[in-house]
Amino acid sequence: MVRVVFFDIDGTLVHTGRAGMKAFARVFATEFGAHNGTEQMKFAGRTDVSLVREFFRIHDIEPSAANFERFFDRYVFWLDHLIQDSAGAPCRGVLDFIDELRALPRPPLLGLLTGNIRLGAEIKLRHYDMWDLFVTGGFADDHEDRNQIAAAAFQRACRVIGDSLRPEEVVVVGDTPRDVECGKSIGARVLAVATGGATLDELRQHSPDWAVNDLRELKAAALRNGRD
């Protein structure tokens, strides 16, 4: 039985019209005077902290705690501003899938497992009226490494449920090979969805438990029962 379902955000729950990438670029330019570099970075499946660290390395900026704080203070400001005018929407099938999960006789706890910092995740999901659907989660504030974020999310879910939670009772939903990897790192089952950073064939190469083009292809009850 599935008791917890963790969702990635970008490319899994929502497309934000690249609002996050635009906010990254705006902060780098206005705060650090660095106008190039984001175009050579791969954002899919990454954590916000690792992306900022990579950019600092590219531009020989000291990766100090003060510089990270300076970046993220301005990042959330620009993200909140830019997402208002970005062409985005929930990913195909995701809202109906979540409704199906919540309608199950014993609905699983819904959480987030994302490389976004927590406030960035909230800004993105509140824009699409989705933030309040989720009870707990793991974020880039917890750790730079996505597998460690998964471990933090699992421990929080254990505390929320207040009962013994087994890894096989958890499903991680994500759109990149890194999502598959981090789900497996905590012993969870993984539902890979090709609505974001990778094709269906690329996702299948990493052996998720389920792989679909989008969440219209899988019923929530089938996921809970462990079959297609």
C-alpha positions in Angstrom: 0.0 0.0 0.0 1.2 3.5 -0.8 1.1 5.8 2.2 3.1 8.8 0.9 3.5 10.3 -2.6 6.2 12.9 -3.2 6.1 15.1 -6.2 8.9 17.0 -8.0 7.8 20.5 -9.0 9.3 21.8 -12.3 8.3 19.6 -15.2 6.3 17.3 -13.0 3.7 19.4 -11.3 4.0 22.7 -13.3 5.6 24.5 -16.1 6.4 28.1 -15.1 7.3 29.5 -18.5 11.0 29.4 -17.4 10.3 31.9 -14.6 12.9 30.3 -12.3 15.6 30.4 -15.0 14.7 34.0 -15.8 14.9 34.9 -12.1 18.3 33.2 -11.8 19.6 35.3 -14.7 18.2 38.5 -13.4 19.8 38.1 -10.0 23.2 37.1 -11.5 23.1 40.2 -13.7 21.8 42.8 -11.2 23.5 41.6 -8.0 26.8 40.1 -9.4 27.3 41.9 -12.7 27.4 38.6 -14.5 25.3 38.7 -17.7 26.2 35.3 -19.3 26.4 31.8 -18.1 22.9 30.5 -17.5 22.5 29.4 -21.1 25.2 26.8 -20.7 23.8 25.4 -17.5 21.4 22.4 -17.3 18.6 23.1 -14.9 16.5 19.9 -15.1 16.7 17.8 -12.0 19.2 20.1 -10.3 19.0 21.7 -6.9 18.9 25.5 -6.6 22.0 25.5 -4.4 24.0 23.4 -6.9 23.1 25.7 -9.7 24.2 28.8 -7.9 27.4 27.1 -6.9 28.1 26.2 -10.6 27.4 29.8 -11.7 29.7 31.1 -9.0 32.4 28.8 -10.3 31.9 29.8 -13.9 32.3 33.5 -13.0 35.0 33.0 -10.3 32.6 34.4 -7.5 33.4 33.3 -4.0 30.8 30.6 -3.0 30.5 32.1 0.5 27.5 31.8 2.8 27.0 35.6 2.4 26.9 35.3 -1.4 24.4 32.5 -1.3 22.2 34.4 1.1 22.5 37.5 -1.1 21.5 35.5 -4.2 18.5 33.8 -2.7 17.2 37.0 -1.0 16.9 38.6 -4.4 15.9 35.4 -6.3 12.6 35.0 -4.4 11.8 38.7 -5.1 12.4 38.3 -8.9 10.7 34.9 -9.1 7.6 36.3 -7.5 7.6 39.2 -9.9 8.5 37.3 -13.1 6.1 34.4 -12.6 3.1 36.8 -12.8 3.9 37.4 -16.5 5.1 33.9 -17.4 3.2 31.6 -19.7 2.9 28.5 -17.6 0.4 25.9 -16.4 0.0 22.7 -14.4 1.4 19.7 -16.3 -0.9 17.5 -18.3 -3.0 15.3 -16.1 -1.5 16.2 -12.8 -4.5 17.9 -11.2 -6.9 15.0 -12.0 -4.3 12.5 -10.8 -4.0 14.3 -7.4 -7.8 14.5 -7.2 -7.8 10.7 -7.7 -5.2 10.2 -5.0 -7.2 12.3 -2.5 -10.4 10.4 -3.3 -9.0 7.0 -2.5 -10.6 5.3 0.6 -7.3 5.8 2.5 -5.6 8.6 0.7 -1.8 8.8 0.9 0.0 11.8 2.4 1.0 14.2 -0.4 4.4 15.9 -0.2 7.1 17.6 -2.3 10.6 16.4 -3.1 12.2 19.2 -5.0 15.5 20.9 -5.8 13.8 24.3 -5.2 14.4 26.2 -2.0 11.2 26.1 0.1 10.1 29.7 -0.5 10.7 29.3 -4.3 8.6 26.2 -4.3 5.8 28.0 -2.5 5.9 31.0 -4.9 5.6 28.7 -7.9 2.9 26.5 -6.5 0.8 29.3 -5.0 0.7 30.9 -8.4 -1.2 27.9 -9.7 -3.2 27.4 -6.5 -1.5 24.1 -5.7 0.7 24.8 -2.6 -2.0 23.9 -0.1 -2.3 20.4 -1.6 0.9 19.3 0.0 1.5 18.5 3.7 5.3 18.1 3.9 8.4 17.7 1.8 12.1 18.1 1.2 13.7 21.2 -0.4 17.1 22.6 -1.4 17.3 24.3 2.0 17.8 20.9 3.5 20.8 19.9 1.4 22.6 20.6 -1.9 22.4 16.9 -2.8 19.1 15.7 -4.1 19.4 12.2 -2.5 19.9 13.9 0.9 16.8 16.0 0.2 14.9 12.8 -0.4 16.1 11.4 3.0 14.9 14.6 4.7 11.5 14.4 3.0 11.2 10.7 4.1 12.0 11.6 7.8 9.5 14.4 7.8 6.8 12.1 6.4 7.6 9.6 9.2 7.0 12.4 11.7 3.8 13.6 10.1 2.3 10.1 9.9 3.4 9.3 13.4 3.7 5.6 12.6 6.3 3.3 11.1 6.7 4.1 7.5 8.5 1.7 5.2 10.3 2.9 2.1 8.3 0.7 -0.2 5.2 2.5 1.0 6.5 5.7 -0.7 6.2 6.7 -4.3 8.3 9.5 -5.8 6.9 11.2 -9.0 9.4 13.0 -11.2 10.4 13.9 -14.7 14.2 13.4 -14.8 16.7 10.6 -14.2 17.8 12.4 -11.1 14.3 12.1 -9.7 14.4 8.3 -10.4 17.8 8.1 -8.6 16.8 10.1 -5.5 13.6 8.0 -5.1 15.6 4.8 -5.3 18.1 6.2 -2.8 15.5 6.0 -0.1 14.1 2.7 -1.3 10.9 4.3 -2.6 9.1 3.3 -5.8 9.3 5.8 -8.6 6.8 7.0 -11.2 8.7 8.7 -14.0 6.7 11.1 -16.2 7.9 12.6 -19.5 6.4 16.0 -19.1 9.6 17.9 -18.4 13.3 17.2 -18.6 13.6 13.8 -20.3 12.0 11.7 -22.9 10.1 8.5 -22.0 12.9 6.3 -23.5 15.5 8.2 -21.4 13.5 7.7 -18.3 12.9 4.0 -18.9 16.7 3.5 -19.2 16.8 4.3 -15.4 14.3 1.5 -14.5 11.5 3.4 -12.7 8.6 1.3 -11.4 6.3 3.2 -13.8 7.1 5.4 -16.8 4.4 7.3 -18.6 4.1 10.2 -21.1 1.9 12.1 -18.7 -0.2 11.4 -15.7 -3.3 10.8 -17.8 -1.9 7.4 -18.6 -2.0 6.0 -15.0 -4.8 5.8 -12.6 -4.1 6.6 -9.0 -5.6 3.4 -7.8 -3.3 1.4 -10.0 -0.3 3.2 -8.5 -1.5 2.5 -5.1 -2.0 -1.2 -5.8 1.4 -1.5 -7.3 0.3 -2.4 -10.9 -0.2 -0.6 -14.2 
